[in-house]
């Protein structure tokens, strides 16, 4: 019988065998693959490490960090005058202090005094200060020099435009006028008049043609006009016995100044708060008397 006539036997099952070492490697690989979903938080399991944790750390490091605050005079703005110094502790927390920095010393992590804690009071400013050199962070509060402040901008000095006192780079040899005591007096008078006028506006104290404010209605800091001697003034006090005190601003030769009068007297009847139309005259009278 030829081989062509023999039936073909089909293998129905094929078995591959592995030794123990190969089986152990496959089992280890399976365990690692099963742990992948857990690493990425699948199945409501939080990530505990691996690739996701690494990417989160990188993202956190790449995020912009807030700039550290530097201790300076800006912290005293609007604060009570009892805080005369400020400093930063080791952890970046800033504090106001009731003592000058010459009386302060840095200790282990905080500031204190070299002679005890008498008069040593602090108030927390906030966090986020640069603590790199916190042992040298103490500063004293600087006082504001009114002369220096007013010298930065002079609206008008004896008819001179303020721009004329600025050294222009086109005329480097142009002389700069010195600010005198008379100039400072004029600046003060201008500021005073503006404060008084602002009060009149905010408190609605101007007289009108059909509503004059005078007599017993006058109150301190009212700007008034005496129609008898045609003089402007400011009320300084009102007494319980209906006596009013005022300072008038006439020309120097008039000889008027401090003046007391009863509200029912002639002066009391002719003195009333100014109208808005008299503001220019009031400014001129005040400057003519005290400039």
HELIX and SHEET records of a PDB file:
HELIX    1   1 UNK A    3  UNK A    5  5                                   3    
HELIX    2   2 UNK A   20  UNK A   39  1                                  20    
HELIX    3   3 UNK A   50  UNK A   62  1                                  13    
HELIX    4   4 UNK A   73  UNK A   76  5                                   4    
HELIX    5   5 UNK A  101  UNK A  103  5                                   3    
HELIX    6   6 UNK A  134  UNK A  136  5                                   3    
HELIX    7   7 UNK A  146  UNK A  151  1                                   6    
HELIX    8   8 UNK A  162  UNK A  165  5                                   4    
HELIX    9   9 UNK A  169  UNK A  171  5                                   3    
HELIX   10  10 UNK A  181  UNK A  202  1                                  22    
HELIX   11  11 UNK A  215  UNK A  217  5                                   3    
HELIX   12  12 UNK A  252  UNK A  254  5                                   3    
HELIX   13  13 UNK A  266  UNK A  270  1                                   5    
HELIX   14  14 UNK A  276  UNK A  278  5                                   3    
HELIX   15  15 UNK A  279  UNK A  290  1                                  12    
SHEET    1   A 4 UNK A 122  UNK A 126  0                                        
SHEET    2   A 4 UNK A  94  UNK A  97 -1                                        
SHEET    3   A 4 UNK A  85  UNK A  88 -1                                        
SHEET    4   A 4 UNK A 139  UNK A 140 -1                                        
SHEET    1   B 2 UNK A 104  UNK A 106  0                                        
SHEET    2   B 2 UNK A 111  UNK A 113 -1                                        
SHEET    1   C 2 UNK A 156  UNK A 157  0                                        
SHEET    2   C 2 UNK A 160  UNK A 161 -1                                        
SHEET    1   D 5 UNK A 258  UNK A 262  0                                        
SHEET    2   D 5 UNK A 243  UNK A 249 -1                                        
SHEET    3   D 5 UNK A 231  UNK A 238 -1                                        
SHEET    4   D 5 UNK A 223  UNK A 226 -1                                        
SHEET    5   D 5 UNK A 271  UNK A 273 -1                                        
END                                                                             
